Amino acid sequence: MASASRARAELELGHFGELREWWVGRTASDGQLQMARLVALQRNEVSLRSEGAWTAGPSSLLEVLRLQRDEVRNCRVLRWLLDPITPHGLGAVVLERFLADLADAGAPLLDEPHLATVETEVTRADTRADIVVRHPRGTVVVEAKINAGEGDGQGAGLAAQWPGATLVFLTRSGAAMTSAGGSTWIRYRWRRILQHVDDALDQASAPANRQQAHARRAVADYLEGTRGL
């Protein structure tokens, strides 16, 4: 398959290379040659389009749907990736590495991540936590941002509703929270957790069944669509 792709690429480059050479050395009497080469290029384009080798536009479903920077949808996918019992078959690996990062930043270590449950869009009073990790020995509350800004007093309000929880501010840049008030939020980057997902996918054993294989493809497509986070 790879050799066929290389052959098509060499064919394409060969045609354009010949056109470039002709353009540099052309004369006023080259009209017929110009037309012949343009016809050849058009035929080559038709062939490449038919084979799916002439492409443009997005390559992932998330990009096609223009959801790659949608906070709500990304948080729902992240919850799915963090949850040890979802059918992607990555188990607790992503959650374990995420919790280890938080421990390195000074949070209590929540080992045995397989005991945790993960929820999204959890409301308390007039606040909503994007992601909540509940563990027998502690809770992690994640406030995620991609393009939107913080609401007035948003961080302080969440902290008041989740006393004792480890608070995480998830952003593209790893910025500090400006609405925290007197609460302490651990700064965390989207790229960091997506790298954990990528590593877990790369190191995972072969899918155990068809459902798991399908879920793994979904994970890979998600990573492709969120390259810019």
MOMO-V386004 format. One record per residue. SS is DSSP state (A for helix, B for strand, O for the rest). Layout:
BEGIN
<<SS> <SS>>
END
This chain:
BEGIN
<<O> <A> <A> <A> <A> <A> <A> <A> <A> <A> <A> <A> <A> <A> <A> <A> <A> <A> <A> <A> <A> <A> <A> <A> <A> <O> <O> <O> <O> <O> <A> <A> <A> <A> <A> <A> <A> <A> <A> <A> <A> <A> <A> <A> <A> <A> <A> <A> <A> <A> <A> <O> <O> <O> <O> <O> <O> <O> <O> <O> <A> <A> <A> <A> <O> <O> <O> <O> <O> <O> <A> <A> <A> <A> <A> <A> <A> <A> <A> <A> <A> <A> <O> <O> <O> <O> <O> <O> <O> <O> <O> <O> <A> <A> <A> <A> <A> <A> <A> <A> <A> <A> <A> <A> <O> <O> <O> <O> <O> <O> <O> <O> <A> <A> <A> <O> <B> <B> <B> <B> <B> <B> <B> <B> <O> <O> <B> <B> <B> <B> <B> <B> <B> <B> <B> <O> <O> <B> <B> <B> <B> <B> <B> <B> <O> <O> <O> <O> <O> <O> <O> <O> <O> <A> <A> <A> <A> <A> <A> <A> <A> <O> <O> <O> <O> <B> <B> <B> <B> <B> <B> <O> <O> <O> <O> <O> <O> <O> <O> <O> <O> <O> <O> <O> <O> <B> <B> <B> <B> <A> <A> <A> <A> <A> <A> <A> <A> <A> <A> <A> <A> <A> <A> <O> <O> <O> <O> <O> <O> <A> <A> <A> <A> <A> <A> <A> <A> <A> <A> <A> <A> <A> <A> <A> <A> <O> <O> <O> <O>>
END
